[in-house]
């Protein structure tokens, strides 16, 4: 980031996942798959599923309360709320506005950001710049998803992948030398058809035909998205490090989007990092889209894997197609 701007970092983290666990063995009873096949190809063993009563704002609220507490910030002090999600409570108002009301963050501006699994990194970049310029003092950034609500549990190619949950961070000014050092954001709209939910918007409004055609569920061209992800995860992280002027050897922890263990391993290989320098929890939660990186980050902080002065790289990819990476010093 521009050295003339105020340094911005993460003051507190929090996460929340629903109580219900859906294991690979339970999926065996639902579709033609098995635990060994899922684990070998994805690394996922189980995922969390929101209750019928829970929406993304509910998960976001629980994660946000923890992040605020850990940051020592009250809801009334928050100036900005950004919720990254592809499963908003409704088309409008935004999930961020619903969350603002739940928290009682009365003075906060609030909006949602849609960049699929890259959404949290995109949101961090937005919030960090608002604070760096002095426009705002504190921002709450949340990645929250109820992907189970848009997953077709008769499609064995996608239903094994996705889960629900939320992660949150509070951003504010930090001492010189700390905080975000760079952001790398990108998109390739030509890849939009490879990963999407086709219906429910203005292009294809809800209709009996769209419901019958299962167009309100996630569609993914798996092999094409996999090839894209393997290529972009490592290169996006490398570009963020180049912008920050930091060498790969200085990275203490990689916090990647938790989509597939093979994609994560390819990024580690490109960055010349061992697996012990990577936060991996997709075995427990699967792919939580925009919630994936902040949940992993919160768990890394909780478990003591992040220490003051550590160099972290956050990196993800998602529908759009989109990608994002950030380097920060804790």
MOQUI-V262463 format. One record per helix or strand of 3 or more residues. SS is the DSSP state (h for helix, s for strand). FROM is the first residue (numbers start at 1). TO is the last residue. Records with the same first field share a line. If there is no record, write none. Layout:
SS = FROM-TO / FROM-TO
This chain:
s = 8-16 / 20-23 / 46-49 / 80-84 / 109-113 / 139-146 / 164-173 / 179-187 / 253-256 / 311-318 / 322-329
h = 24-28 / 35-42 / 56-71 / 75-77 / 95-103 / 116-132 / 147-150 / 189-194 / 208-212 / 222-244 / 248-250 / 261-270 / 275-277 / 282-285 / 291-302
